[in-house]
Amino acid sequence: MAASNSLLLLAAGSSDRALATILFIGLAILTTGLVTLMWTRWGHARPLAKCAGLSLFAHLLLLMYAYGTRVLFDSPGRITSSGTMQVRLADENSDQDASPASEDSQQPWEWSVSEKPVGPDLLSPDKVNLPEEEVAQNPAENPQPSDSPAPMPPQLVQREPSPPALLPEPPAATPPVDKTPTENAGDLAEMGPMPSEAVAPEVAAVEPPAEPAPLVPRPNPVTSSAQNVFETSRVGQLPTTIRRSGDGKPVPALLQARMQADRLLIASRFGGTPQTEASVAAAIDWLVANQSADGRWDCDAHGGGRETRTLGHDRGGAGAQADTAITGLALLALMGRGETHLAGDHRESVQHGLEFLLASQTDDGCLAGNAELFAAMYAHAIATLAVCEAFALTGDERLQPGAAKAIEYTLRAQHVAGGWRYRPGDAGDMSQFGWHVMSLKSAELAGLPIPAETNLRMRRFLASCTSGRARGLAAYRAGDRPSRTMTAEAMVCRGFLGENVAQATASEGLQFILEERPSARSGNFYYWYYATLATFQQQGREWETWNRELQRELLSTQRLDGAMAGSWDPDQIWGGYGGRVYSTALGALMLEVYYRYLPTLGDDAAAADRITERPDVSPYGR
């Protein structure tokens, strides 16, 4: 016993290195004793007594560790008379303590809830639907509302399309102010403050305001295993299951990769490089810098709406007023890199863009804004895709009314044969079809069900436009000659619709696409965008070839200096109609392909993330 006391005193009074050495030796002795007890004849006689001895020795080691590290007998700091802990800073080159912090200086852990800085970093829990058990387990992090007024949060208000002020830093003790939505903006409730971490696996929680704004429940959400757990796909198990900032549920599996902290690591698995990530960052910076004060990206202000008579047709300068389409593309580029209106370095930019789209929505749900005939349904589809994707990434219920109304309009506009074109009810074309399929896909990921009838119609339309020996080619409309652009778009649609594509069919389409690779001679960002998605989903040698050519063209043509740095010139096919924002957003989306969607085609683990046939139960009254 005396030897044990001596050992204890030696450990407590020695340096950390000596304590570590003693503990290491003790653990080695303990391990050797246990192994000997289990695997030799020594353990056959009086095993209980020997186990008790080893247990006492283990407890002695634990006591030495606790005493030597001052877990039980002392605290690393001292408590002042006011009840706060005072920490002293030690000079690493000296054993002397540095001067203690001033007693008048207030440290972050001393802030009361009402004194915490309020800004776009914090999200009120009344805007986040935390599970009841999580709230119960963390009562200190979820205090009950007090009688004192809460700080006014930055708000996602619905404005008329006029220049708004940027989000101010609100005063600390101003009560929340009710905002009345505009007639065109739907029933979206106030937008609360925003969390600071774009990829935090858990949802932040702070004191709720005294009178939380009610949330509108979404209609009949579709439950999917991919919306509850992350399912492994070809990318492998991602480091963290990212949870949505709006409701605490996991981000849908198909969208998980873009929300990860180290996107470059994921991108590198599929051919991305530091140069591609730098290019995307420069494009995002240009887009954010060129957003209008009212939240839109103005098409004609950035060179859109120029009539180029592409393919011999005069479209009347279509695109000049397609601001909701161009704004939707810019938002998709931001969200493709993990930015949302609730989290990220550019969350205010995303927020104002969503505000503009929702303020542009008409009573029937259309998001086309003032777009011309040839651009209107494109504009509605792309804007709907942006709103639904924001809803799927965040789970923010305040986006639900606008998203549901937009999808309702899309469903009504579908032709009986399954497609969409320039006006609601027009017989469809493949170019319009792709954008509407993607918007419906994002809506389903967000929890908005798609009727089985709609899915069957889409499959029929897709089949009507396909041709080729293995049915791997596709045309603009049924009966037309197949084109590479429409073939690529059809391949992407097959993936989102969950069709089982035969290897011969995929090979035929890929071979046709690779006959026209990215080059300065055939610059067509619209074609490149869909071909990039199609080849990436298939992976293999075709993807490696396409990716190599794509990087060479995009990285060499991006502007590097002056006011246009980070953008791409709209000098490609269709660039005159969409302008510089169109070309820059598509350029960024192509270089985000490595993590924007997981490569899930042919992967059963992520099949639940695709549009599939379900019972014809719909909240849209069809």
Salt bridges, closest charged atoms under 4 A:
ASP74 OD2 - ARG70 NH1 3.31
ASP97 OD2 - ARG88 NH1 3.21
ASP121 OD1 - ARG347 NH2 2.61
ASP126 OD2 - LYS127 NZ 2.62
GLU202 OE2 - ARG243 NE 3.90
ASP247 OD2 - ARG244 NH2 2.51
ASP285 OD1 - HIS346 NE2 3.84
ASP294 OD2 - ARG296 NE 2.74
ASP314 OD2 - ARG309 NH1 3.50
ASP323 OD2 - ARG296 NH1 2.92
GLU355 OE1 - ARG159 NH1 1.85
GLU355 OE1 - HIS352 ND1 3.12
GLU389 OE2 - ARG258 NH1 2.63
ASP396 OD2 - HIS341 NE2 3.03
ASP396 OD1 - ARG398 NE 2.82
GLU397 OE2 - ARG218 NH2 3.27
GLU408 OE2 - ARG412 NH1 3.13
ASP429 OD2 - ARG421 NE 3.05
GLU444 OE2 - ARG614 NH1 1.96
GLU453 OE2 - ARG457 NH2 2.58
GLU515 OE1 - ARG484 NH2 2.81
GLU516 OE1 - ARG484 NH1 3.71
GLU549 OE1 - ARG552 NH1 2.64
GLU553 OE2 - ARG552 NH2 3.33
ASP569 OD1 - ARG559 NH1 2.85
ASP569 OD1 - ARG580 NH1 2.74
GLU613 OE2 - ARG459 NE 3.61
